[in-house]
């Protein structure tokens, strides 16, 4: 995955989930995205259609 694709995914998650903090993409497995926020917590989001839901 290119850095541009990673950036696009991160921006989409932040926009759709309305997150007030930054995140970085840690792992991608199909429609399952593992991200780490700027507090150090790891969260898994699953893309369902246009939305990202928590696992």
Buried (B, 14 or more C-beta within 10 A) or exposed (E): EEEEEBEEBBEBBBEBBEBEEEBEBEEBEEEEBBBBEEEEEEBBBBBEEEEBEEE
